[in-house]
Amino acid sequence: METSGKILIVDDEIGIHRGVQRALEPQGYSIETATTIEEGLQKIRQAKFDLVLLDVMLPDGRGIDLVAPAHADDPNLVIVIITGYATVELAVDAIKQGAYDFIAKPFSADMLLLTVRQGMEKRQLLLEAQRLQAIEQEAALLTIEKESAEKLSEFKSTFTLMIAHELRSPVSAAQSLLRTLIHGLAGTVSEKQGEILTRIDARMDELMALINDLLDLASSKTLADEPSLTSMSLQAALQASIDRFCIQAEHKNITISYHIPETPLEILATPDSLERILGNLISNAIKYTLEGGSVEVSMQLVADEVEICVADSGIGIPQAALKKLGEEFYRAENAKQSGITGTGLGLSIVKQNIDYLRGRMQIHSVEGQGTTFRVYFPLAKT
């Protein structure tokens, strides 16, 4: 343990000052001196000391009277009483009031050095105890803050889920009525009216997409309520997601190519979590790829993980935006400027579900050239 430190001698005998300095300074201790209680207390309040060598009797009173105010300034300050043989009882009284130890005059250099070293060890133990107590208090505070944040997050998820559910029915009903008008089933609609209704319907589609994403996001934040993870075939889930978005790709003349190995590859998952991950990755690849582009989906075994790769030839992602991907409602600037609508929730949903399945994701992108998402899942043990 470190033995050097800063020591204050409070004694009116100059010979004691010099003797202590000769014994301790060669050992690396920094020594300051005072001859009265008032001077000693002033120095304690002005500087930080590790240990005080305090004479019992001083010109302006008893040294014991310095113990309480010194500890009020620094509770961990170690005070060693210097006493003559006739004042041992007073020294013992000082210890009862908070002094650490006493050393009787005359004392040898070895005895002084031993007492100081023990006092310094005491000081280090007190400081370490204080540090640990501060850590415990900070940990307790963090626990309280974490619990509060979790409760707030749970409330937000419940509120979001409730609002999204409440909005879904009227928006769906409004869309049905709009499409009835658009198709002329409620009477003749002029060309101008048809254009306006079609634009309204497109906005309603965007609103429904936002509602669906909010429902998925809220569900992703309460994944603990989902059924237990079970061993599932990734081939079947991936093929279903590809089939689901083929028509969307055809409308944009986008070629979807895929390679799915025949050897069964299974991971621990739930149907909903896989659908959210794969559906968002594939639909985003199609959404942000211009007409005539391509999307490639593949799956392979890499060591003890299953890798799913979704690569597109789309608009790409600026490097500065990559670190923000996955933040709720975040969209890269080029995505906003492209005119392609989106909620900025898809990747947030993907990340939360990947974490739930104990997977990981890598993103490589070049703006204007395309993006590749690689998702890795632990292979289910058989």
Secondary structure as a PSIPRED ss2 file (coil, helix, strand):
# PSIPRED VFORMAT (PSIPRED V4.0)

   1 M C   1.000  0.000  0.000
   2 E C   1.000  0.000  0.000
   3 T C   1.000  0.000  0.000
   4 S C   1.000  0.000  0.000
   5 G C   1.000  0.000  0.000
   6 K E   0.000  0.000  1.000
   7 I E   0.000  0.000  1.000
   8 L E   0.000  0.000  1.000
   9 I E   0.000  0.000  1.000
  10 V E   0.000  0.000  1.000
  11 D C   1.000  0.000  0.000
  12 D C   1.000  0.000  0.000
  13 E C   1.000  0.000  0.000
  14 I H   0.000  1.000  0.000
  15 G H   0.000  1.000  0.000
  16 I H   0.000  1.000  0.000
  17 H H   0.000  1.000  0.000
  18 R H   0.000  1.000  0.000
  19 G H   0.000  1.000  0.000
  20 V H   0.000  1.000  0.000
  21 Q H   0.000  1.000  0.000
  22 R H   0.000  1.000  0.000
  23 A H   0.000  1.000  0.000
  24 L H   0.000  1.000  0.000
  25 E H   0.000  1.000  0.000
  26 P H   0.000  1.000  0.000
  27 Q H   0.000  1.000  0.000
  28 G C   1.000  0.000  0.000
  29 Y C   1.000  0.000  0.000
  30 S E   0.000  0.000  1.000
  31 I E   0.000  0.000  1.000
  32 E E   0.000  0.000  1.000
  33 T E   0.000  0.000  1.000
  34 A E   0.000  0.000  1.000
  35 T C   1.000  0.000  0.000
  36 T C   1.000  0.000  0.000
  37 I H   0.000  1.000  0.000
  38 E H   0.000  1.000  0.000
  39 E H   0.000  1.000  0.000
  40 G H   0.000  1.000  0.000
  41 L H   0.000  1.000  0.000
  42 Q H   0.000  1.000  0.000
  43 K H   0.000  1.000  0.000
  44 I H   0.000  1.000  0.000
  45 R H   0.000  1.000  0.000
  46 Q H   0.000  1.000  0.000
  47 A C   1.000  0.000  0.000
  48 K C   1.000  0.000  0.000
  49 F C   1.000  0.000  0.000
  50 D C   1.000  0.000  0.000
  51 L E   0.000  0.000  1.000
  52 V E   0.000  0.000  1.000
  53 L E   0.000  0.000  1.000
  54 L E   0.000  0.000  1.000
  55 D E   0.000  0.000  1.000
  56 V C   1.000  0.000  0.000
  57 M E   0.000  0.000  1.000
  58 L E   0.000  0.000  1.000
  59 P C   1.000  0.000  0.000
  60 D C   1.000  0.000  0.000
  61 G E   0.000  0.000  1.000
  62 R E   0.000  0.000  1.000
  63 G H   0.000  1.000  0.000
  64 I H   0.000  1.000  0.000
  65 D H   0.000  1.000  0.000
  66 L H   0.000  1.000  0.000
  67 V H   0.000  1.000  0.000
  68 A H   0.000  1.000  0.000
  69 P H   0.000  1.000  0.000
  70 A H   0.000  1.000  0.000
  71 H H   0.000  1.000  0.000
  72 A H   0.000  1.000  0.000
  73 D H   0.000  1.000  0.000
  74 D C   1.000  0.000  0.000
  75 P C   1.000  0.000  0.000
  76 N C   1.000  0.000  0.000
  77 L C   1.000  0.000  0.000
  78 V E   0.000  0.000  1.000
  79 I E   0.000  0.000  1.000
  80 V E   0.000  0.000  1.000
  81 I E   0.000  0.000  1.000
  82 I E   0.000  0.000  1.000
  83 T E   0.000  0.000  1.000
  84 G C   1.000  0.000  0.000
  85 Y H   0.000  1.000  0.000
  86 A H   0.000  1.000  0.000
  87 T H   0.000  1.000  0.000
  88 V H   0.000  1.000  0.000
  89 E H   0.000  1.000  0.000
  90 L H   0.000  1.000  0.000
  91 A H   0.000  1.000  0.000
  92 V H   0.000  1.000  0.000
  93 D H   0.000  1.000  0.000
  94 A H   0.000  1.000  0.000
  95 I H   0.000  1.000  0.000
  96 K H   0.000  1.000  0.000
  97 Q C   1.000  0.000  0.000
  98 G C   1.000  0.000  0.000
  99 A C   1.000  0.000  0.000
 100 Y C   1.000  0.000  0.000
 101 D E   0.000  0.000  1.000
 102 F E   0.000  0.000  1.000
 103 I E   0.000  0.000  1.000
 104 A E   0.000  0.000  1.000
 105 K C   1.000  0.000  0.000
 106 P C   1.000  0.000  0.000
 107 F C   1.000  0.000  0.000
 108 S C   1.000  0.000  0.000
 109 A H   0.000  1.000  0.000
 110 D H   0.000  1.000  0.000
 111 M H   0.000  1.000  0.000
 112 L H   0.000  1.000  0.000
 113 L H   0.000  1.000  0.000
 114 L H   0.000  1.000  0.000
 115 T H   0.000  1.000  0.000
 116 V H   0.000  1.000  0.000
 117 R H   0.000  1.000  0.000
 118 Q H   0.000  1.000  0.000
 119 G H   0.000  1.000  0.000
 120 M H   0.000  1.000  0.000
 121 E H   0.000  1.000  0.000
 122 K H   0.000  1.000  0.000
 123 R H   0.000  1.000  0.000
 124 Q H   0.000  1.000  0.000
 125 L H   0.000  1.000  0.000
 126 L H   0.000  1.000  0.000
 127 L H   0.000  1.000  0.000
 128 E H   0.000  1.000  0.000
 129 A H   0.000  1.000  0.000
 130 Q H   0.000  1.000  0.000
 131 R H   0.000  1.000  0.000
 132 L H   0.000  1.000  0.000
 133 Q H   0.000  1.000  0.000
 134 A H   0.000  1.000  0.000
 135 I H   0.000  1.000  0.000
 136 E H   0.000  1.000  0.000
 137 Q H   0.000  1.000  0.000
 138 E H   0.000  1.000  0.000
 139 A H   0.000  1.000  0.000
 140 A H   0.000  1.000  0.000
 141 L H   0.000  1.000  0.000
 142 L H   0.000  1.000  0.000
 143 T H   0.000  1.000  0.000
 144 I H   0.000  1.000  0.000
 145 E H   0.000  1.000  0.000
 146 K H   0.000  1.000  0.000
 147 E H   0.000  1.000  0.000
 148 S H   0.000  1.000  0.000
 149 A H   0.000  1.000  0.000
 150 E H   0.000  1.000  0.000
 151 K H   0.000  1.000  0.000
 152 L H   0.000  1.000  0.000
 153 S H   0.000  1.000  0.000
 154 E H   0.000  1.000  0.000
 155 F H   0.000  1.000  0.000
 156 K H   0.000  1.000  0.000
 157 S H   0.000  1.000  0.000
 158 T H   0.000  1.000  0.000
 159 F H   0.000  1.000  0.000
 160 T H   0.000  1.000  0.000
 161 L H   0.000  1.000  0.000
 162 M H   0.000  1.000  0.000
 163 I H   0.000  1.000  0.000
 164 A H   0.000  1.000  0.000
 165 H H   0.000  1.000  0.000
 166 E H   0.000  1.000  0.000
 167 L H   0.000  1.000  0.000
 168 R H   0.000  1.000  0.000
 169 S H   0.000  1.000  0.000
 170 P H   0.000  1.000  0.000
 171 V H   0.000  1.000  0.000
 172 S H   0.000  1.000  0.000
 173 A H   0.000  1.000  0.000
 174 A H   0.000  1.000  0.000
 175 Q H   0.000  1.000  0.000
 176 S H   0.000  1.000  0.000
 177 L H   0.000  1.000  0.000
 178 L H   0.000  1.000  0.000
 179 R H   0.000  1.000  0.000
 180 T H   0.000  1.000  0.000
 181 L H   0.000  1.000  0.000
 182 I H   0.000  1.000  0.000
 183 H C   1.000  0.000  0.000
 184 G C   1.000  0.000  0.000
 185 L C   1.000  0.000  0.000
 186 A C   1.000  0.000  0.000
 187 G C   1.000  0.000  0.000
 188 T C   1.000  0.000  0.000
 189 V C   1.000  0.000  0.000
 190 S C   1.000  0.000  0.000
 191 E H   0.000  1.000  0.000
 192 K H   0.000  1.000  0.000
 193 Q H   0.000  1.000  0.000
 194 G H   0.000  1.000  0.000
 195 E H   0.000  1.000  0.000
 196 I H   0.000  1.000  0.000
 197 L H   0.000  1.000  0.000
 198 T H   0.000  1.000  0.000
 199 R H   0.000  1.000  0.000
 200 I H   0.000  1.000  0.000
 201 D H   0.000  1.000  0.000
 202 A H   0.000  1.000  0.000
 203 R H   0.000  1.000  0.000
 204 M H   0.000  1.000  0.000
 205 D H   0.000  1.000  0.000
 206 E H   0.000  1.000  0.000
 207 L H   0.000  1.000  0.000
 208 M H   0.000  1.000  0.000
 209 A H   0.000  1.000  0.000
 210 L H   0.000  1.000  0.000
 211 I H   0.000  1.000  0.000
 212 N H   0.000  1.000  0.000
 213 D H   0.000  1.000  0.000
 214 L H   0.000  1.000  0.000
 215 L H   0.000  1.000  0.000
 216 D H   0.000  1.000  0.000
 217 L H   0.000  1.000  0.000
 218 A H   0.000  1.000  0.000
 219 S H   0.000  1.000  0.000
 220 S H   0.000  1.000  0.000
 221 K C   1.000  0.000  0.000
 222 T C   1.000  0.000  0.000
 223 L H   0.000  1.000  0.000
 224 A H   0.000  1.000  0.000
 225 D H   0.000  1.000  0.000
 226 E C   1.000  0.000  0.000
 227 P C   1.000  0.000  0.000
 228 S C   1.000  0.000  0.000
 229 L C   1.000  0.000  0.000
 230 T E   0.000  0.000  1.000
 231 S E   0.000  0.000  1.000
 232 M E   0.000  0.000  1.000
 233 S E   0.000  0.000  1.000
 234 L H   0.000  1.000  0.000
 235 Q H   0.000  1.000  0.000
 236 A H   0.000  1.000  0.000
 237 A H   0.000  1.000  0.000
 238 L H   0.000  1.000  0.000
 239 Q H   0.000  1.000  0.000
 240 A H   0.000  1.000  0.000
 241 S H   0.000  1.000  0.000
 242 I H   0.000  1.000  0.000
 243 D H   0.000  1.000  0.000
 244 R H   0.000  1.000  0.000
 245 F C   1.000  0.000  0.000
 246 C H   0.000  1.000  0.000
 247 I H   0.000  1.000  0.000
 248 Q H   0.000  1.000  0.000
 249 A H   0.000  1.000  0.000
 250 E H   0.000  1.000  0.000
 251 H H   0.000  1.000  0.000
 252 K C   1.000  0.000  0.000
 253 N C   1.000  0.000  0.000
 254 I C   1.000  0.000  0.000
 255 T E   0.000  0.000  1.000
 256 I E   0.000  0.000  1.000
 257 S E   0.000  0.000  1.000
 258 Y E   0.000  0.000  1.000
 259 H E   0.000  0.000  1.000
 260 I C   1.000  0.000  0.000
 261 P C   1.000  0.000  0.000
 262 E C   1.000  0.000  0.000
 263 T C   1.000  0.000  0.000
 264 P C   1.000  0.000  0.000
 265 L C   1.000  0.000  0.000
 266 E E   0.000  0.000  1.000
 267 I E   0.000  0.000  1.000
 268 L E   0.000  0.000  1.000
 269 A E   0.000  0.000  1.000
 270 T C   1.000  0.000  0.000
 271 P H   0.000  1.000  0.000
 272 D H   0.000  1.000  0.000
 273 S H   0.000  1.000  0.000
 274 L H   0.000  1.000  0.000
 275 E H   0.000  1.000  0.000
 276 R H   0.000  1.000  0.000
 277 I H   0.000  1.000  0.000
 278 L H   0.000  1.000  0.000
 279 G H   0.000  1.000  0.000
 280 N H   0.000  1.000  0.000
 281 L H   0.000  1.000  0.000
 282 I H   0.000  1.000  0.000
 283 S H   0.000  1.000  0.000
 284 N H   0.000  1.000  0.000
 285 A H   0.000  1.000  0.000
 286 I H   0.000  1.000  0.000
 287 K H   0.000  1.000  0.000
 288 Y C   1.000  0.000  0.000
 289 T C   1.000  0.000  0.000
 290 L C   1.000  0.000  0.000
 291 E C   1.000  0.000  0.000
 292 G C   1.000  0.000  0.000
 293 G C   1.000  0.000  0.000
 294 S E   0.000  0.000  1.000
 295 V E   0.000  0.000  1.000
 296 E E   0.000  0.000  1.000
 297 V E   0.000  0.000  1.000
 298 S E   0.000  0.000  1.000
 299 M E   0.000  0.000  1.000
 300 Q E   0.000  0.000  1.000
 301 L E   0.000  0.000  1.000
 302 V E   0.000  0.000  1.000
 303 A C   1.000  0.000  0.000
 304 D C   1.000  0.000  0.000
 305 E E   0.000  0.000  1.000
 306 V E   0.000  0.000  1.000
 307 E E   0.000  0.000  1.000
 308 I E   0.000  0.000  1.000
 309 C E   0.000  0.000  1.000
 310 V E   0.000  0.000  1.000
 311 A E   0.000  0.000  1.000
 312 D E   0.000  0.000  1.000
 313 S C   1.000  0.000  0.000
 314 G C   1.000  0.000  0.000
 315 I C   1.000  0.000  0.000
 316 G C   1.000  0.000  0.000
 317 I C   1.000  0.000  0.000
 318 P C   1.000  0.000  0.000
 319 Q H   0.000  1.000  0.000
 320 A H   0.000  1.000  0.000
 321 A H   0.000  1.000  0.000
 322 L H   0.000  1.000  0.000
 323 K C   1.000  0.000  0.000
 324 K C   1.000  0.000  0.000
 325 L C   1.000  0.000  0.000
 326 G C   1.000  0.000  0.000
 327 E C   1.000  0.000  0.000
 328 E C   1.000  0.000  0.000
 329 F C   1.000  0.000  0.000
 330 Y C   1.000  0.000  0.000
 331 R C   1.000  0.000  0.000
 332 A C   1.000  0.000  0.000
 333 E H   0.000  1.000  0.000
 334 N H   0.000  1.000  0.000
 335 A H   0.000  1.000  0.000
 336 K H   0.000  1.000  0.000
 337 Q H   0.000  1.000  0.000
 338 S C   1.000  0.000  0.000
 339 G C   1.000  0.000  0.000
 340 I C   1.000  0.000  0.000
 341 T C   1.000  0.000  0.000
 342 G C   1.000  0.000  0.000
 343 T C   1.000  0.000  0.000
 344 G C   1.000  0.000  0.000
 345 L C   1.000  0.000  0.000
 346 G H   0.000  1.000  0.000
 347 L H   0.000  1.000  0.000
 348 S H   0.000  1.000  0.000
 349 I H   0.000  1.000  0.000
 350 V H   0.000  1.000  0.000
 351 K H   0.000  1.000  0.000
 352 Q H   0.000  1.000  0.000
 353 N H   0.000  1.000  0.000
 354 I H   0.000  1.000  0.000
 355 D H   0.000  1.000  0.000
 356 Y H   0.000  1.000  0.000
 357 L C   1.000  0.000  0.000
 358 R C   1.000  0.000  0.000
 359 G C   1.000  0.000  0.000
 360 R E   0.000  0.000  1.000
 361 M E   0.000  0.000  1.000
 362 Q E   0.000  0.000  1.000
 363 I E   0.000  0.000  1.000
 364 H E   0.000  0.000  1.000
 365 S E   0.000  0.000  1.000
 366 V E   0.000  0.000  1.000
 367 E C   1.000  0.000  0.000
 368 G C   1.000  0.000  0.000
 369 Q C   1.000  0.000  0.000
 370 G E   0.000  0.000  1.000
 371 T E   0.000  0.000  1.000
 372 T E   0.000  0.000  1.000
 373 F E   0.000  0.000  1.000
 374 R E   0.000  0.000  1.000
 375 V E   0.000  0.000  1.000
 376 Y E   0.000  0.000  1.000
 377 F E   0.000  0.000  1.000
 378 P E   0.000  0.000  1.000
 379 L E   0.000  0.000  1.000
 380 A C   1.000  0.000  0.000
 381 K C   1.000  0.000  0.000
 382 T C   1.000  0.000  0.000
